[in-house]
Amino acid sequence: PMINCSSSVKVFLLLLLLLLLLLLVVVVVKGLEFPRYDGKDRVLDIDGKNYRKALKSHRMLCLLYHAPAPTSKELEKQFQMTELVLELAAQVLEEKDIGFGMVDSEKDAKVAKKLGLHEEGSVYVFKDERVIEFDGLLSADTLVEFLLDLLEDPVEVLDNALELQAFDRMEEDIRLVGYFKSQESEYFLAFQEAAEQFQPFIKFFATFDKSVAKELTLKMNEVDFYEPFMEEPVTIPDKPHTEEELVAFITEHRRSTLRKLRAEDMFETWEDDMNGIHIVAFAEEEDPDGFEFLEILKEVARDNTENPELSIVWIDPDDFPLLIPYWEKTFKVDLFRPQIGIVNVTDADSVWLEMDDDEDLPSAEELEDWIEDVLSGKVNTEDDDDDDDDDNDDNDDDDDDADDDDDDDDDDDDDDDDDDDDDDDE
């Protein structure tokens, strides 16, 4: 009986342990429970009757301006998926007091005109007196992140050395930082107004701390502009600055020598081409070859930062896994290796720098020589079109030769037939 009792206790303890483990798993799952659309309609159909109320009743209002709903089944599914993106974002941000709606470009044309909506397929965010166009990847996570960034203060204050370290690590972003007397300073208020014009695309920082300003080598009311991937900032001249002066300087210098394609503004970046082309570099930052190539690109960008004609778009394929097969098929390149080329934004025609698998990556000097050829027009996508035309011409010539041969063969056959007929007559 003692043995049976001991066995029962062991079984009980084992079951208790399994139950605790099961509860732990349930807790972990609950802690990582991704939202699923609950089926509730939150996205408004905006029209002339409800648009004013929608604007007044929300902290921010996010509107998709779209073409009339399609009739074909395939396009209808795409439209429904877009609606689902908005519904999920609306569900997640419901407690943040962010409203969502859709504006039909045909049915609600008058409302669209009043609201300043002009580009079909774009998302417009109304915040206070501003209208911000979201020109990025229309996915729920990208849109939610964008809107949460808009809820933050347009200017972040740097108070200590740790925050300064975090600031130094933001090399992928355009950043501005200024030193001001206080938050009531008229020059800080102008800086803040300028920040609202570019939020959330450009990051603005300020400090009121003398020791932090010293680390940044900033004087009172001075503002530094940090271009992505550059080691040293540019001090905006003629301090102190008005809002208009800051906006004008940023607008003029916004296109960086090396800029990263980001999901939140990818279409805006792609539309900002140089005479119809982009110099595009693919490199995985987490890959050793990709990291090395990116460092070479940074060196080239730093050496040529004064050249207004040069702007390289860096794409990390890891950021856009769904686009990798499309890019490889369209550009005919292997994105498991670093690549750099020029892309025509009109027809996606492209020419890529040849890099042999067995050789090292090009040096900064070799890359600069190639870029000079691109900027001078020596390397261009039109030459590639000419090569394709030549290939087609060669194929046409071959076809003509083949046709001639066939004609000759037919003539020979006819002659043989005539000879046979003569023999029969004899």
Secondary structure, 3 states (H helix, E strand, C coil): CHHHHHHHHHHHHHHHHHHHHHHHHHHHHHHCCCCCCCCCCCCEECCCCCHHHHHHCCCEEEEEEECCCCCCHHHHHHHHHHHHHHHHHHHHCHHHCEEEEEEECCCCHHHHHHHCCCCCCCEEEEECCEEEEECCCCCHHHHHHHHHHHHCCCEEECCCHHHHHHHHCCCCCCEEEEECCCCCCHHHHHHHHHHHHHCCCCEEEEECCHHHHHHCCCCCCCEEEECCCCCCCEECCCCCCCHHHHHHHHHHHCCCCEEECCHHHHHHHHHCCECCEEEEEECCCCCHHHHHHHHHHHHHHHHCCCCCCCCEEEECHHHCHHHHHHHHHHHCCCCCCCEEEEEECCCCCEEECCCCCCCCCCCHHHHHHHHHHHHHCCCCHHHHHHHHHHHHHHHHHHHHHHHHHHHHHHHHHHHHHHHHHHHHHC
